[in-house]
Amino acid sequence: MYTITLIRGDGIGPEIAESVVEIFAAAEVPIQWEEAYAGLACLERFGTPIPEATLESIRRNRVALKGPTTTPIGGGHRSINVAIRKAFELFANVRPARSIPGVQTRYNDIDLILVRENIEDTYAGVEYWQTPDVAESLRLISRPGSSAVIRYAFDLARRLGRRKVTCVHKANIQKVSDGLFLECFREIAQEYPDIESDDILVDNACMQLVMRPERFDVLVLPNLFGDIVSDLCAGLIGGLGVAPGGNIGNGYAVFEAVHGSAPDIAGKGIANPTAFILSAVQMLRHLGLHGDAERIENALRYALVSGIKTRDLGGNASTREFTKAVISNLPPRSQVQAQNEPVSEPYRTPMLPPRATESEGWQTVGVDLFFHTLQPPTDLPEQVGRLRLRAISNRGVALEANTTDERYLLNWFRARYLAEQPVSEAELMELLNTLAPRLHWTTLQRLYRSREGVDLFSPILAE
Ligand code: NAI
């Protein structure tokens, strides 16, 4: 018997949660619920949108099923989803997309699982105004973060008997950051010789998903691409009302539908519980309760095929009527092929330990200095000590190549000073002392070269 934290949430949350509770009871799933609270209703009742007792419950049970919560606007309240994601380091967002018979879409044979990195990328939220005209967002991709989500994608593929994992990226343009994601993917793929692996550029992936979705099986993506492509996949199977999801971390997992609390239909008894039921089914598979998962998923499918649907899917059933239909379609245990293989230990993957640049043999060979000026500078020193001015660039492109062109220049420039050999801290300080009085600098970026002599920064583009 598993104890699972149940957060019913706001809006339609309590209605769709009740549907799952009833179906699980009828199916005699070996689960007992521990109720916990989060959301707007919780804020009104307990003065906080996510009480410590809720986090404590998830910590204790390690698995939670969470209904949608309304994010209270203003007042400095913590975002509930961010609080949960941070507290439990939920690094993978897993969204299966499987066609549901009876749900009208353009496709009828979709069977994909999308695994999205859940913490890093532009979602790390490291952003700055650099000048009144220029905003900058840091796209943070790390080896430990990428490895954890990629390893999870392969482990999931193996556990569910899937044939292939595809890495979706943009490493032709984001050569350093997506290059690292792809490098981690290729390394880890070698440890799973039983599973096919390939990679594809994200733009092509979007086209292929629409034209030949059967080409894909499990997809793994950095956060922002994952966010966008997972909605595309939800669209392939019928949209928000049927799209389930789960957040997986080291030792913890929180499952929830993709949709929100739908305040426009809350309390009317017409919400579609399908996405939440499928999220609960995904949770059962995570726990190894494959037999129970298959029974409930089949019952849901039979109910929809028999034409019992909520309004959002073109029917007129209420949430309760639909729930009853699912329960009445539960097949006997003997009719399902999958067997329960309860997982006793929560999923864990070793996080890579942090490494020091010195022990990796990285050496500083220069700096990029970003600065704010209205006119292109003409008086920067060509050389300071051993550091030579290699290029001044604007919007990533070198200026020298454009002295006569009519290119629009932003008021944010970059000067790259590089040396042939590694430089000392004193040489860097001398450069900064020389430049600082001449320009209004905003950012100083160190440039490394690896032990093997590879530059660990992107070249400045020349037109
Ligand atoms: P929403 O997903 O709640 O609703 C969008 C539209 O889809 C509405 O017309 C709604 O009626 C419909 N819809 C959604 N789920 C449905 C279901 N199960 N059955 C039938 N119709 C359904 O998105 P919205 O309106 O942008 O957000 C409402 C609130 O939900 C906001 O406070 C938002 O912050 C929160 N939210 C919470 C999430 C979570 O807790 N994981 C995720 C997304 C939004």
Residues whose N, C-alpha, C, O or C-beta is under 5 A from the ligand:
A	BS01	NAI	G67 P68 T69 T70 T71 L240 G241 A257 V258 H259 G260 S261 A262 P263 D264 I265 I270 A271 N272 D312
